[in-house]
Structures are given as C-alpha cells and as structure tokens.
C-alpha cells in the first residue's frame, strides 16, 4: 500500500489543551464525521476530542473524572519532581490504533481520527513522550525500500510536530513544546515472514530482512530524539524442541544483538537498548522468558553493560512472578531500564494489557523505582488498552488519568513507608546476625567450610527466629489504610488553611481593645509549658499578647509586621517550595516574605507546622475542624491593655 502525503492525519493527544485541530497539509475527514462537509481537498477543522477539557491536577478531593487527583507533575517528592520520577509515555499502538477486536469478535471502536486507511501519525502534549513500532506509524510496502520510504514520510512529519510546528486552530496559537519518543522498536512478529522469528529464524533471508528493518528503526528512533530502543521478541522462541536447534538459535540471537550494538555506536545513538522479557504468547516459549533468564543470556554472551530490561507487569504475571519480583531482579542485576505500566487479570491466562489501578501493586512498583534512584532515561509506558466494551474517546483519557494517578499515589505511599521506617527496620533486624564479625567475614568471602564447621560445633543448634511476614504485610497495608483515611478526610471537606474561630470570639476581643482592627479572626497559637505557662494570643493585625495568668499575672504586648496566618494568607505573595516530610507527614511547603514557612499535610490539607525567620518553630498538636476555643483561652486579660505596646 502506497502512502499519499495528502492523506496523513496528525493526531494531537491533548491532556493540556482544551480544544484543538491539527494541520498537516490537506486532511481526511474523521470516520465518524463523514457528513460534515469535509472532503479530501479541505482541511478538517473539527475537534478530535470534543468536550474534553484541559486535564489539571485538582487534588484527592476532586470528583471530576477528567482531572488528576494524585499526579502533580511539578511537585517535588524525595528530591525530584513527580514528572521526573514517573516519565510517562503513551503507547501509539494501543491508544490510537487499538480497535477492540479480539480472536472472537470484530472491532468495536470507531475513533474519529481513523479514516479507514493504514496511514496515521500523531503527536502528543502533556504526556510528552511516546512509544511506537515502525509498522504502527507507517504501513508495510511491497518491498523493503517502499516500507522505508513510507516510514520516512511519516517520521518527517513526526519530527516537525516534535519541534512544535503545530497550529492549534481553536486557540489560534502555535504550540512550541518539544516531545520525543521514550522508545522505538521494529515490529518483527506480525508479518508472515516472521512466523519462525526474526533473529532466530532458521531462514537466513528472514534474518537479513529483520536486521535491515531493525537498522532502519534504530535510525528513525535516533532521528526523532528517542531515549531508548526496545527489542521485544514475540516470535524469538519455539513451538516445539523436536524441530528446533535451540543452541544455534540463541547464538544467532546474540550475534543479532551484537550487530545492533555496533550499529548504534556507529551512528552515534546514545539511547539505551532494552530487552523486554515475556515467557510466551505467541510462541510456546520465548528465549527472554523473564528478567533472570534475560540477565543470564546477556551475561553469557558478554552483553551486560550494553542492554537493560524493559519490565512489563503483565508479562511478569505470565511468567509466574509478581511485577515487584521482576523489577527487583532487574534492579539487583543493574538492568532496570524501563517499565511497561500495565497489569493482567488474575482470572485470565493471557496478556490482557489492562491499565494498572491496584494501589498496593503500584506502591511496590514505586518502591523499587525509588530504590533504583529512578529509571531515567527510561520511564513508564502505558502499554495498556481500553477494554473492548469501552468505546468512548473520553474513556481513553479516563484510563490514562487513572493509570497516572495510581502510580503517583504509589509514589506518595513510598514516601510514607520510608518516613515511617518500620518495614525497613523489620528487614534489618531479620538479618542482624550477619552484622556481627562472623557475618561480615562470610559476606567478605572469607567464610570457608572448615571455619564455619568449627563455629557450628561451638554454637550448637542455632536459634531460628520468626520471619514476621504477617507483621511486614500489616506494616505495608497500614499505609494503604492511612491513604484511604486521608482520602475520606479530603473528601469530607477539611480546610487547607488554619481554621477560623467564631465571629463571637472576635467581637469579644474587639470589645477589649476597640482601637485594634483585626483583619479577620484571632487564633491562639502557643502554650509554652516549660515552667510557668506562657500564653500567646495573636491578632492578624500584627498585635500579639504574651501573658501569664494568676495572682502575679503579667503581659507583654508586641507588634509584628506580619500577623497570624489568615485563611487566605497564601493567596497573596506566598511561594510554593514543593513537598517535604516533617513530623511524619508528607507536606506541601510555602514561604512568604522570608518570614514564615507553612507546612500542610498533602492529603488532608491540615496544618502541621510553622517556622519563623527567627528560628521559632510551632507544631500543631491537634486540629479539629470547626472547633471554637473558650473565651478564657482566646481572650487576653484586661491588664494587657493598660500598658504601652513594645515596638
């Protein structure tokens, strides 16, 4: 099939723009809008995503399905912005080419950007990375040369989009955000020529064709600024060992990968080469069965250091492992390079490629990522697809938002696990016998059998302590429970600033000093309990009363340029500094006029702490929404008003 330049449809995945159209030369009409008056000679100026607003972070209390509740891209967590921990990418094949068809039924999706031809290119914003197979973005030609020409034509347009040469018609502005592939790859499994595999085919002509296709795909990925290149060997395996020379096929696969390394270096491509393990499907047995098998293969053929692994959670399930196991295996071998973020159905025995929505699993995934220090230049590619029965364009957005929020929530849970430290301490104690002199001797490789035999005789029968698995699971799950409680608190409408006192209390204070003009309501701040109790009542007009009560009660009145934080004090001139763990809470932190630093719990928005310029720090011991303290606590005594105020 030849590709006509005038029929290339460019799709802008927009999680950042309200409404839009895209120009790329004369466009075809969307399949669902054939009566709009659009023709091949016109530019279609409709909306690909009508009714889809700009996707914003609205926090966990939001009930808007088209908003982020947990993913706040610019928020800093553990020293990195959330977007740098997660590095999200969208999968071209599932998101834009997925039809909903399966072995038992016809396609169910009729996307508005599909025109019935096999010629689609696209660009994205907000999720500023994308992943592609060469034959997803451009069709096979009748010859290799024609296939390469088709690919070049689409890639040229993709490059143009990545440089920001997109006109957003509805906004009448030019978008200048650069995007790039998280990774590219060659599709060596769909065409009949690859029925026996590509790099492991018994036919040398197929081997050569596969090499040529991978060569071109690496060039294209490099040209588009791709950060990684993936090898997924869906056909690199066998159906039966009776007719297979497995040793020879493994050798051929190694030679193929060696050639890819050499060519990558020759053209100056600095991206990471990734192998994506999968145990089976479509073959009975794939040679990169799981992370351990792949690591052993790379080690045997001297390819450690040239490749890393792209771990897909659903593939982990198929291999009989958890995603956490596969990620940890890759990490401990120094091979964790990228994650295909999806999951499978535990009741189904095949690769269902569902969006990850299990918060506990996401927490375990992010625990490994944090231990690894991140996965850049890799990221999280949503190799996931809508269910066959989900057919609305809106469903695409909801699915990706949910997947992004789930992983973001997992990252937040990891912060709480680290701050709490109980799980780490449990693991440390379990192995503390190896922290002894003899344990260090063993770990240094000096524990020979004769020496250990003497110790065994000397010590007698060893004590075997409990593994405390149930406690470990309880500690882990307790943070999931705390997260749910925080959700409920946020949904109940707790405030994100200091709670006001009643108007009645304010009027009492005004009666004591008619000349004082509080701009809102007063709040008692501090009870210092070392020695004599010193009360501190502050007004937000800058007046503060420090006093003791009783027979020898005294009072000092002071004026501060900045009074107590009013409910809206962050709205005018406050600077957001990111997140920080303090007093056991993950907090949003603001600074205002180099005078006060305010900490509030990220999840409930309750105040946690204030720090002042002079080093004074105030912690919130209790906080009750709607509570009003009695006048005896909130009113300064009369003798505070019978003296001159100190400057």
C-alpha positions as CSV (number, residue, x, y, z in Angstrom):
1,X,0.0,0.0,0.0
2,X,1.4,3.4,-1.0
3,X,1.1,6.3,1.3
4,X,-0.1,9.6,0.0
5,X,1.2,12.7,1.8
6,X,-2.1,14.5,1.4
7,X,-3.8,11.7,3.4
8,X,-1.7,11.7,6.5
9,X,-3.7,12.5,9.6
10,X,-1.8,14.0,12.5
11,X,-3.4,13.4,15.9
12,X,-2.5,15.6,18.9
13,X,-3.2,13.7,22.2
14,X,-4.1,16.6,24.3
15,X,-4.0,16.4,28.1
16,X,-3.0,20.0,28.1
17,X,-5.1,21.9,25.6
18,X,-8.8,22.5,25.8
19,X,-9.9,22.0,22.2
20,X,-7.9,21.8,19.1
21,X,-7.5,20.8,15.5
22,X,-4.2,19.9,13.7
23,X,-2.9,20.9,10.3
24,X,-0.7,18.7,8.3
25,X,-1.5,19.5,4.7
26,X,-4.9,18.5,3.3
27,X,-6.5,16.2,5.8
28,X,-9.1,13.5,5.5
29,X,-12.4,13.6,7.4
30,X,-12.8,11.6,10.6
31,X,-14.6,8.3,10.0
32,X,-17.4,9.4,12.4
33,X,-18.0,12.7,10.7
34,X,-18.4,12.0,7.0
35,X,-21.3,14.3,6.7
36,X,-19.5,17.4,8.0
37,X,-18.8,18.7,4.5
38,X,-15.2,17.9,4.7
39,X,-13.5,16.5,1.6
40,X,-10.1,15.4,0.5
41,X,-9.5,19.0,-0.8
42,X,-10.2,20.6,2.5
43,X,-8.6,20.9,5.9
44,X,-10.8,19.5,8.6
45,X,-11.1,22.0,11.4
46,X,-13.2,19.9,13.8
47,X,-12.3,18.6,17.2
48,X,-10.7,15.2,17.7
49,X,-11.7,15.3,21.4
50,X,-14.9,17.3,21.7
51,X,-15.9,18.1,25.2
52,X,-12.5,17.1,26.7
53,X,-11.1,19.9,28.9
54,X,-7.6,20.7,29.8
55,X,-6.6,18.0,32.3
56,X,-5.4,19.6,35.5
57,X,-4.3,18.5,39.0
58,X,-7.2,19.1,41.3
59,X,-6.2,17.0,44.3
60,X,-7.7,13.9,46.1
61,X,-10.9,15.7,47.0
62,X,-11.9,16.2,43.3
63,X,-14.7,14.2,41.9
64,X,-14.0,15.3,38.4
65,X,-13.0,12.1,36.4
66,X,-11.1,14.3,33.9
67,X,-8.7,15.6,36.5
68,X,-5.6,14.4,38.3
69,X,-6.2,13.6,42.0
70,X,-2.6,12.4,42.8
71,X,-0.3,13.2,39.9
72,X,1.0,16.7,40.3
73,X,3.8,16.9,37.7
74,X,5.8,19.8,39.1
75,X,5.5,18.7,42.8
76,X,8.8,17.7,44.3
77,X,9.0,14.4,46.1
78,X,12.2,12.9,47.5
79,X,14.3,15.5,45.7
80,X,12.7,15.1,42.3
81,X,9.7,16.4,40.5
82,X,6.9,13.9,40.2
83,X,7.2,14.0,36.4
84,X,10.9,13.1,36.6
85,X,10.2,10.0,38.8
86,X,7.4,8.8,36.5
87,X,8.3,10.0,33.0
88,X,5.0,8.9,31.5
89,X,4.6,7.8,27.9
90,X,1.7,6.8,25.7
91,X,1.7,3.7,23.5
92,X,0.8,4.5,19.9
93,X,-0.4,1.1,19.0
94,X,-2.9,0.6,21.9
95,X,-4.1,4.1,22.4
96,X,-4.6,5.3,18.8
97,X,-4.6,2.1,16.7
98,X,-6.5,-0.2,19.1
99,X,-9.7,-1.3,17.6
100,X,-11.2,-3.5,20.3
101,X,-11.1,-6.6,18.1
102,X,-10.2,-10.0,19.5
103,X,-10.0,-13.6,18.3
104,X,-13.7,-14.0,18.9
105,X,-15.1,-10.6,17.7
106,X,-14.8,-7.8,15.2
107,X,-13.5,-4.3,16.1
108,X,-15.8,-2.2,18.4
109,X,-14.1,1.2,18.2
110,X,-14.5,3.7,15.5
111,X,-12.2,6.5,16.5
112,X,-12.8,9.9,14.9
113,X,-9.2,10.2,13.7
114,X,-9.3,6.9,11.8
115,X,-10.3,7.2,8.1
116,X,-10.2,3.6,7.2
117,X,-6.7,3.7,5.8
118,X,-3.4,2.5,7.4
119,X,-1.8,5.9,7.4
120,X,-1.7,7.6,10.8
121,X,0.9,9.8,12.6
122,X,0.4,11.7,15.8
123,X,1.9,13.9,18.3
124,X,1.2,14.5,22.0
125,X,1.3,17.0,24.7
126,X,1.2,16.8,28.4
127,X,2.4,13.2,28.3
128,X,5.5,14.4,26.4
129,X,6.8,11.1,25.4
130,X,5.5,8.4,23.1
131,X,6.4,4.8,22.1
132,X,6.0,3.3,18.7
133,X,6.6,0.2,16.5
134,X,7.7,1.1,13.0
135,X,4.8,-0.6,11.3
136,X,2.3,1.1,13.6
137,X,3.1,4.6,12.3
138,X,3.7,3.6,8.7
139,X,2.4,0.7,6.7
140,X,4.4,-2.1,5.1
141,X,5.2,-1.6,1.5
142,X,5.6,-4.2,-1.2
143,X,9.3,-4.0,-0.9
144,X,11.7,-3.1,1.9
145,X,12.6,0.1,0.0
146,X,8.9,1.1,-0.2
147,X,8.4,0.3,3.5
148,X,11.4,2.6,4.4
149,X,10.0,5.3,2.2
150,X,6.6,5.2,3.9
151,X,8.3,5.3,7.3
152,X,10.5,8.3,6.2
153,X,7.4,10.2,5.1
154,X,5.6,9.8,8.5
155,X,8.8,10.4,10.5
156,X,9.4,13.7,8.8
157,X,6.0,14.9,9.9
158,X,6.5,13.5,13.4
159,X,9.8,15.4,13.6
160,X,8.1,18.6,12.6
161,X,5.5,18.1,15.3
162,X,8.1,17.4,17.9
163,X,9.7,20.7,17.1
164,X,6.5,22.4,17.9
165,X,5.3,23.3,14.3
166,X,1.7,22.7,15.2
167,X,-1.1,25.1,14.8
168,X,-3.8,24.7,17.4
169,X,-6.7,26.0,15.5
170,X,-9.2,26.6,18.3
171,X,-6.7,28.7,20.2
172,X,-5.1,30.3,17.2
173,X,-1.6,29.9,18.7
174,X,1.5,27.9,17.8
175,X,2.5,25.2,20.3
176,X,6.2,25.1,20.9
177,X,6.7,22.2,23.3
178,X,9.1,19.6,22.2
179,X,8.3,15.9,22.5
180,X,10.2,12.8,21.8
181,X,9.9,9.0,21.8
182,X,10.5,7.3,25.1
183,X,11.4,4.4,22.9
184,X,11.0,3.0,19.4
185,X,11.1,-0.6,18.1
186,X,10.7,-2.7,15.0
187,X,7.6,-4.9,14.6
188,X,9.1,-8.4,13.9
189,X,6.1,-10.5,14.7
190,X,3.1,-9.6,12.6
191,X,4.2,-10.2,9.0
192,X,4.1,-13.9,7.8
193,X,7.8,-13.7,7.0
194,X,8.4,-13.7,10.8
195,X,6.3,-16.7,11.6
196,X,9.5,-18.6,12.7
197,X,11.0,-15.5,14.3
198,X,13.4,-12.8,13.1
199,X,16.8,-13.1,14.7
200,X,16.1,-16.7,15.5
201,X,14.5,-17.7,12.1
202,X,16.1,-20.8,10.5
203,X,16.0,-18.9,7.2
204,X,19.0,-16.6,6.6
205,X,16.9,-14.4,4.3
206,X,14.5,-13.6,7.1
207,X,17.4,-12.9,9.5
208,X,18.8,-10.4,7.0
209,X,15.4,-8.7,6.4
210,X,14.9,-8.4,10.2
211,X,18.4,-6.9,10.5
212,X,17.6,-4.3,7.8
213,X,14.3,-3.5,9.5
214,X,15.9,-3.0,12.9
215,X,18.6,-0.9,11.4
216,X,16.0,1.5,9.9
217,X,14.0,1.5,13.2
218,X,17.2,2.5,15.2
219,X,17.9,5.2,12.7
220,X,14.4,6.6,13.0
221,X,14.4,6.5,16.8
222,X,17.7,8.3,16.8
223,X,16.4,10.9,14.3
224,X,13.4,11.6,16.5
225,X,15.5,12.0,19.6
226,X,14.4,8.7,21.2
227,X,15.8,7.9,24.6
228,X,15.7,4.1,24.3
229,X,15.3,1.3,21.7
230,X,13.4,-1.9,22.6
231,X,13.8,-5.5,21.4
232,X,10.6,-7.5,22.0
233,X,11.0,-10.9,20.6
234,X,7.4,-12.2,20.3
235,X,8.5,-14.8,17.8
236,X,12.0,-15.3,19.1
237,X,11.4,-18.7,20.6
238,X,10.0,-22.1,19.7
239,X,6.8,-24.1,19.5
240,X,8.5,-27.5,19.7
241,X,12.0,-28.6,20.6
242,X,11.7,-31.6,18.3
243,X,12.4,-29.4,15.2
244,X,14.4,-26.7,16.9
245,X,18.2,-26.3,17.4
246,X,17.9,-24.1,20.5
247,X,21.6,-23.6,21.0
248,X,22.1,-22.3,17.4
249,X,19.1,-20.0,17.6
250,X,20.4,-18.5,20.9
251,X,23.8,-17.9,19.3
252,X,22.1,-16.3,16.3
253,X,20.1,-14.0,18.6
254,X,23.3,-13.0,20.4
255,X,25.0,-12.2,17.1
256,X,22.0,-10.1,16.0
257,X,22.1,-8.1,19.2
258,X,25.9,-7.6,18.9
259,X,25.3,-6.1,15.5
260,X,22.7,-3.8,16.8
261,X,25.1,-2.5,19.5
262,X,27.8,-1.9,16.8
263,X,25.4,0.0,14.6
264,X,24.0,2.1,17.4
265,X,27.5,3.2,18.3
266,X,28.4,3.8,14.6
267,X,25.6,6.3,14.1
268,X,26.1,8.0,17.5
269,X,22.8,6.9,19.1
270,X,23.2,7.3,22.8
271,X,19.9,5.8,23.8
272,X,19.6,2.7,26.0
273,X,19.0,-0.7,24.3
274,X,16.3,-2.6,26.1
275,X,15.2,-6.2,26.0
276,X,11.5,-6.8,27.1
277,X,11.1,-10.2,28.7
278,X,8.0,-12.3,28.1
279,X,7.6,-16.0,28.7
280,X,5.2,-17.0,25.9
281,X,2.4,-15.8,23.6
282,X,2.6,-16.0,20.7
283,X,5.3,-18.7,20.9
284,X,5.1,-21.6,23.3
285,X,8.5,-20.5,24.8
286,X,10.3,-17.2,24.3
287,X,14.0,-17.1,24.9
288,X,13.7,-14.0,27.1
289,X,11.3,-15.8,29.5
290,X,11.8,-13.5,32.5
291,X,14.2,-11.0,34.0
292,X,16.5,-13.7,35.4
293,X,16.6,-15.6,32.1
294,X,17.4,-12.4,30.2
295,X,20.1,-11.4,32.6
296,X,21.7,-14.8,32.3
297,X,21.6,-14.6,28.5
298,X,23.2,-11.1,28.5
299,X,25.9,-12.3,30.9
300,X,26.7,-15.5,28.9
301,X,27.2,-13.6,25.7
302,X,29.1,-10.6,27.2
303,X,26.3,-8.1,26.6
304,X,25.9,-6.9,30.2
305,X,26.6,-3.2,30.0
306,X,25.1,-2.9,26.5
307,X,21.5,-3.7,27.4
308,X,19.0,-3.1,30.1
309,X,15.5,-4.6,30.6
310,X,12.0,-3.2,29.9
311,X,9.8,-4.9,32.5
312,X,6.1,-5.3,31.7
313,X,4.0,-6.1,34.7
314,X,1.5,-8.3,32.7
315,X,4.5,-10.3,31.3
316,X,5.7,-10.9,34.9
317,X,2.3,-12.4,35.7
318,X,2.5,-14.7,32.7
319,X,6.0,-15.9,33.8
320,X,4.6,-16.9,37.2
321,X,6.1,-13.9,39.0
322,X,4.9,-10.6,40.5
323,X,5.8,-7.4,38.9
324,X,7.7,-6.5,42.1
325,X,9.8,-9.6,41.7
326,X,10.7,-8.9,38.1
327,X,11.6,-5.3,38.9
328,X,13.7,-6.3,41.9
329,X,15.5,-8.9,39.9
330,X,16.3,-6.4,37.2
331,X,17.4,-3.8,39.7
332,X,19.7,-6.1,41.6
333,X,21.4,-7.1,38.4
334,X,21.8,-3.4,37.4
335,X,19.4,-3.9,34.5
336,X,16.3,-1.9,35.3
337,X,15.8,0.4,32.3
338,X,12.1,0.9,31.7
339,X,8.6,-0.2,32.8
340,X,5.6,-1.0,30.6
341,X,2.9,0.0,33.0
342,X,0.0,-2.4,32.8
343,X,-1.4,-5.4,34.6
344,X,-3.3,-8.6,33.9
345,X,-6.4,-10.2,35.2
346,X,-5.6,-12.9,37.8
347,X,-8.5,-15.0,36.4
348,X,-7.2,-14.8,32.9
349,X,-4.2,-16.7,31.5
350,X,-3.2,-14.3,28.7
351,X,-1.7,-10.9,28.1
352,X,-4.8,-8.7,28.8
353,X,-2.8,-5.4,28.9
354,X,-5.0,-3.6,31.4
355,X,-4.3,-0.2,33.0
356,X,-2.7,-0.6,36.4
357,X,-5.2,0.6,39.1
358,X,-4.1,-1.5,42.1
359,X,-2.6,0.9,44.6
360,X,-0.8,-1.7,46.6
361,X,0.9,-3.1,43.4
362,X,1.7,0.5,42.3
363,X,3.3,1.1,45.7
364,X,5.6,-2.0,45.3
365,X,6.5,-0.9,41.8
366,X,7.4,2.6,43.0
367,X,9.3,1.1,46.0
368,X,11.7,-0.5,43.5
369,X,11.9,2.6,41.3
370,X,12.8,4.8,44.4
371,X,15.5,2.2,45.5
372,X,16.9,2.4,42.0
373,X,17.1,6.2,42.2
374,X,14.6,6.5,39.3
375,X,14.7,4.9,35.8
376,X,15.7,7.7,33.5
377,X,16.3,7.7,30.6
378,X,13.5,5.1,30.8
379,X,10.1,5.8,32.1
380,X,6.5,4.4,32.4
381,X,5.0,3.5,29.1
382,X,1.3,2.7,29.2
383,X,1.4,-0.5,27.2
384,X,-2.3,-0.8,28.1
385,X,-5.5,-0.8,26.2
386,X,-9.2,0.0,26.8
387,X,-11.5,-2.9,27.3
388,X,-13.3,-4.0,24.2
389,X,-16.6,-2.7,25.6
390,X,-15.2,0.8,26.3
391,X,-15.7,2.8,23.1
392,X,-15.9,6.5,24.0
393,X,-13.0,8.8,23.3
394,X,-13.4,10.0,26.9
395,X,-12.5,6.5,28.1
396,X,-9.0,6.9,26.7
397,X,-8.5,9.9,28.9
398,X,-10.0,8.4,32.0
399,X,-7.9,5.3,31.6
400,X,-4.6,7.2,31.3
401,X,-5.5,9.6,34.1
402,X,-6.4,6.6,36.4
403,X,-3.1,4.9,35.5
404,X,-1.1,8.0,36.1
405,X,-2.8,8.7,39.4
406,X,-2.3,5.2,40.6
407,X,1.4,5.3,40.1
408,X,1.6,8.8,41.6
409,X,-0.3,7.5,44.6
410,X,2.1,4.6,44.9
411,X,5.0,7.1,44.9
412,X,3.3,9.0,47.7
413,X,2.9,5.8,49.7
414,X,6.6,5.0,49.3
415,X,7.4,8.3,51.0
416,X,5.3,7.3,54.0
417,X,6.9,3.9,54.1
418,X,10.4,5.5,54.1
419,X,9.5,8.1,56.7
420,X,7.9,5.5,59.0
421,X,10.9,3.2,58.7
422,X,9.2,0.3,60.5
423,X,9.3,-2.0,57.5
424,X,13.0,-1.3,56.8
425,X,13.7,-1.9,60.5
426,X,11.9,-5.2,60.4
427,X,14.1,-6.3,57.4
428,X,17.2,-5.0,59.1
429,X,16.5,-7.0,62.3
430,X,15.9,-10.2,60.3
431,X,19.4,-10.1,59.0
432,X,21.2,-8.6,62.0
433,X,23.1,-11.8,62.8
434,X,25.1,-11.0,59.6
435,X,26.0,-7.6,61.1
436,X,28.3,-9.4,63.5
437,X,32.0,-10.1,63.0
438,X,31.5,-13.6,61.6
439,X,28.7,-12.4,59.4
440,X,30.9,-9.7,57.9
441,X,33.6,-12.5,57.5
442,X,31.1,-14.5,55.4
443,X,29.9,-11.6,53.3
444,X,33.5,-10.7,52.5
445,X,34.0,-14.2,51.0
446,X,36.2,-15.5,53.8
447,X,33.8,-18.0,55.3
448,X,35.4,-21.3,54.3
449,X,33.7,-24.5,55.2
450,X,36.3,-25.6,57.8
451,X,35.9,-22.3,59.7
452,X,32.1,-22.5,59.6
453,X,32.1,-26.1,60.8
454,X,34.1,-25.0,63.9
455,X,31.6,-22.3,64.6
456,X,28.6,-24.6,64.1
457,X,30.1,-27.0,66.7
458,X,30.9,-24.2,69.0
459,X,27.4,-22.6,68.9
460,X,25.4,-25.8,68.8
461,X,21.8,-25.9,67.5
462,X,21.0,-22.4,66.1
463,X,18.1,-20.3,67.1
464,X,15.7,-19.7,64.2
465,X,13.6,-16.5,64.7
466,X,10.3,-15.8,63.2
467,X,10.2,-14.2,59.8
468,X,7.4,-11.8,60.9
469,X,5.8,-12.0,57.4
470,X,2.4,-11.1,58.7
471,X,3.8,-8.1,60.6
472,X,5.6,-7.0,57.4
473,X,2.3,-7.3,55.5
474,X,0.5,-5.4,58.2
475,X,3.0,-2.6,58.1
476,X,2.8,-2.3,54.4
477,X,-1.0,-2.4,54.3
478,X,-1.3,0.1,57.2
479,X,-0.1,2.8,54.8
480,X,-2.7,1.8,52.3
481,X,-5.3,2.1,55.0
482,X,-3.9,5.5,56.1
483,X,-4.1,6.6,52.5
484,X,-7.8,5.7,52.3
485,X,-8.5,7.5,55.6
486,X,-6.7,10.6,54.2
487,X,-8.9,10.3,51.1
488,X,-12.0,10.2,53.2
489,X,-10.8,13.2,55.2
490,X,-10.1,15.1,52.0
491,X,-13.5,14.2,50.5
492,X,-15.2,15.4,53.7
493,X,-14.1,19.0,53.0
494,X,-11.4,19.6,55.5
495,X,-9.8,23.0,55.1
496,X,-6.3,23.6,53.7
497,X,-5.6,26.6,56.0
498,X,-5.9,27.5,59.6
499,X,-9.4,27.1,61.0
500,X,-11.2,30.3,62.0
501,X,-12.7,31.0,65.3
502,X,-16.2,32.2,65.7
503,X,-17.3,35.8,65.0
504,X,-18.5,36.0,68.6
505,X,-14.9,35.4,69.9
506,X,-13.6,38.1,67.6
507,X,-16.2,40.6,68.8
508,X,-15.2,39.9,72.4
509,X,-11.6,40.8,71.6
510,X,-12.6,43.9,69.8
511,X,-14.5,45.0,72.9
512,X,-11.4,44.6,75.0
513,X,-9.5,46.9,72.6
514,X,-11.7,49.0,70.3
515,X,-8.6,50.5,68.7
516,X,-7.4,47.1,67.4
517,X,-8.6,46.2,64.0
518,X,-8.1,42.6,63.2
519,X,-8.4,41.9,59.5
520,X,-10.1,38.5,60.1
521,X,-10.4,36.4,63.3
522,X,-7.8,35.9,66.1
523,X,-6.3,32.5,66.8
524,X,-4.4,31.4,69.9
525,X,-1.1,29.9,68.9
526,X,1.1,28.7,71.6
527,X,1.1,27.4,75.1
528,X,4.7,27.1,76.4
529,X,4.8,24.6,79.2
530,X,8.3,24.7,80.5
531,X,8.0,26.3,83.9
532,X,5.3,28.9,84.2
533,X,2.7,28.6,81.4
534,X,3.0,31.4,79.0
535,X,0.0,32.1,76.8
536,X,0.4,33.7,73.3
537,X,-2.7,35.2,71.6
538,X,-2.0,36.7,68.2
539,X,-4.2,39.0,66.2
540,X,-3.8,39.2,62.4
541,X,-3.4,43.0,62.6
542,X,0.1,42.3,63.9
543,X,-0.7,42.6,67.7
544,X,0.5,39.8,69.9
545,X,-0.2,39.3,73.6
546,X,2.3,37.2,75.7
547,X,0.9,36.7,79.2
548,X,0.7,34.6,82.3
549,X,-2.3,34.3,84.5
550,X,-2.9,34.1,88.2
551,X,-2.1,36.3,91.2
552,X,1.2,37.6,89.7
553,X,0.0,37.6,86.1
554,X,1.9,39.7,83.6
555,X,1.5,40.7,80.0
556,X,3.8,41.8,77.2
557,X,2.3,43.4,74.0
558,X,4.3,43.3,70.8
559,X,3.7,44.4,67.2
560,X,4.8,42.3,64.3
561,X,4.8,43.3,60.7
562,X,3.2,40.0,59.8
563,X,0.4,38.8,62.0
564,X,-1.1,35.4,62.3
565,X,-1.8,33.5,59.0
566,X,-5.3,34.3,57.8
567,X,-7.3,31.7,55.9
568,X,-6.3,33.3,52.6
569,X,-2.7,34.3,53.6
570,X,-1.2,32.0,50.9
571,X,-3.1,33.6,48.1
572,X,-1.1,36.9,48.1
573,X,2.6,36.6,47.7
574,X,3.3,33.1,49.0
575,X,5.8,31.0,47.2
576,X,5.3,27.2,46.8
577,X,8.5,25.3,47.6
578,X,7.4,21.7,46.9
579,X,6.9,18.9,49.3
580,X,8.9,17.8,52.4
581,X,8.4,15.1,55.0
582,X,8.1,16.6,58.5
583,X,6.8,15.3,61.8
584,X,5.8,12.1,60.0
585,X,3.7,13.9,57.4
586,X,4.3,14.5,53.7
587,X,3.7,18.2,53.5
588,X,3.2,21.0,51.0
589,X,5.5,23.8,51.9
590,X,5.0,27.6,51.3
591,X,7.3,30.5,52.1
592,X,6.1,34.1,52.5
593,X,8.2,37.3,52.6
594,X,11.1,35.4,54.1
595,X,9.2,35.5,57.4
596,X,7.1,32.3,57.7
597,X,7.3,28.8,56.3
598,X,4.0,27.0,56.4
599,X,3.6,23.2,56.2
600,X,0.3,21.4,55.5
601,X,-0.4,17.7,55.0
602,X,-0.6,16.9,51.3
603,X,-3.5,14.5,51.7
604,X,-5.8,16.2,54.3
605,X,-4.6,19.8,53.9
606,X,-4.4,20.1,57.7
607,X,-1.8,22.4,59.1
608,X,1.3,20.6,60.5
609,X,3.9,23.2,61.3
610,X,5.0,26.9,61.0
611,X,8.7,28.0,61.0
612,X,9.5,31.7,61.6
613,X,12.5,33.7,60.4
614,X,14.0,33.8,63.9
615,X,14.2,30.0,64.3
616,X,11.0,29.6,66.2
617,X,9.0,26.5,65.1
618,X,5.4,25.7,66.0
619,X,4.0,22.2,65.7
620,X,0.2,21.6,65.5
621,X,-0.5,19.0,68.2
622,X,-4.3,18.6,67.5
623,X,-6.5,20.0,64.8
624,X,-10.3,19.9,64.9
625,X,-12.3,21.3,62.0
626,X,-14.9,23.7,63.2
627,X,-13.7,23.8,66.8
628,X,-14.1,27.0,68.9
629,X,-11.9,27.5,71.9
630,X,-13.5,29.1,75.1
631,X,-13.1,32.8,75.8
632,X,-10.9,32.0,78.8
633,X,-8.2,30.8,76.4
634,X,-8.7,33.1,73.4
635,X,-9.0,36.4,75.3
636,X,-6.0,38.3,76.6
637,X,-6.6,39.6,80.2
638,X,-7.6,43.2,80.8
639,X,-4.1,44.1,82.2
640,X,-2.7,43.6,78.7
641,X,-4.5,46.8,77.6
642,X,-3.3,49.0,80.4
643,X,0.3,49.4,79.1
644,X,2.3,50.7,76.2
645,X,3.0,48.3,73.3
646,X,6.6,47.4,72.6
647,X,7.8,48.1,69.1
